[in-house]
Amino acid sequence: MGSVLLNILFSFHIIASVGLVLLILLHAGRGGGISGLFSGMVETFDGAGIVEKNLDRLTIILGIIFAATTITLFILL
């Protein structure tokens, strides 16, 4: 039973790490970034597009999942 839960935790950790890398690469650097291609003309009052805000939220959520799985795996192993 313990190995099944450990395998599930490893799976979440791998998915979170790959997703985190991909989302970070999508963020805008000094230029427009890849996310600028999808945002188009839609901008909010503070200058950040809706797509950029959603990208930030997803990156934060995956970062929290990655940190939680890292700490849990460290404790269990």
C-alpha positions as CSV (number, residue, x, y, z in Angstrom):
1,M,0.0,0.0,0.0
2,G,2.8,2.4,0.8
3,S,4.6,1.9,-2.5
4,V,1.4,2.7,-4.4
5,L,1.0,6.0,-2.6
6,L,4.7,6.7,-3.1
7,N,4.4,6.1,-6.8
8,I,1.4,8.4,-7.0
9,L,3.3,11.1,-5.2
10,F,6.3,10.6,-7.6
11,S,3.9,11.0,-10.5
12,F,2.5,14.2,-9.1
13,H,6.0,15.5,-8.5
14,I,7.1,14.7,-12.1
15,I,4.0,16.3,-13.6
16,A,4.4,19.4,-11.5
17,S,8.1,19.8,-12.3
18,V,7.6,19.4,-16.1
19,G,4.5,21.7,-16.0
20,L,6.4,24.3,-13.9
21,V,9.3,24.4,-16.4
22,L,6.9,24.8,-19.3
23,L,4.9,27.6,-17.6
24,I,8.1,29.5,-16.7
25,L,9.2,29.3,-20.3
26,L,5.9,30.8,-21.3
27,H,6.3,33.9,-19.1
28,A,7.3,37.1,-20.8
29,G,10.9,38.2,-20.3
30,R,12.2,41.5,-21.5
31,G,10.2,41.2,-24.7
32,G,6.6,40.1,-25.2
33,G,7.2,36.5,-24.6
34,I,5.2,33.6,-25.9
35,S,2.2,34.6,-23.7
36,G,2.0,37.9,-25.6
37,L,1.0,36.0,-28.7
38,F,-2.1,34.6,-27.1
39,S,-3.2,37.7,-25.2
40,G,-3.9,39.9,-28.2
41,M,-5.5,43.2,-27.6
42,V,-7.1,42.2,-24.3
43,E,-5.5,44.1,-21.5
44,T,-6.6,45.1,-18.0
45,F,-6.2,48.5,-16.4
46,D,-2.9,47.7,-14.8
47,G,-1.4,46.7,-18.2
48,A,-1.2,42.9,-17.5
49,G,-3.2,40.7,-19.9
50,I,-5.7,38.2,-18.7
51,V,-3.6,35.4,-20.1
52,E,-0.6,36.6,-18.2
53,K,-2.5,36.7,-14.9
54,N,-3.9,33.2,-15.5
55,L,-0.3,32.1,-16.4
56,D,0.9,33.6,-13.1
57,R,-1.8,31.8,-11.1
58,L,-1.1,28.4,-12.7
59,T,2.6,28.9,-12.1
60,I,2.1,29.6,-8.4
61,I,-0.3,26.6,-8.0
62,L,2.2,24.3,-9.7
63,G,5.0,25.8,-7.6
64,I,3.2,25.1,-4.4
65,I,2.4,21.5,-5.5
66,F,6.0,21.0,-6.5
67,A,7.3,22.3,-3.1
68,A,4.7,20.2,-1.2
69,T,5.7,17.0,-3.0
70,T,9.4,17.7,-2.6
71,I,9.0,18.1,1.1
72,T,6.8,15.1,1.4
73,L,9.1,12.9,-0.6
74,F,12.1,14.1,1.5
75,I,10.2,13.2,4.7
76,L,9.1,9.8,3.5
77,L,12.4,8.7,2.0
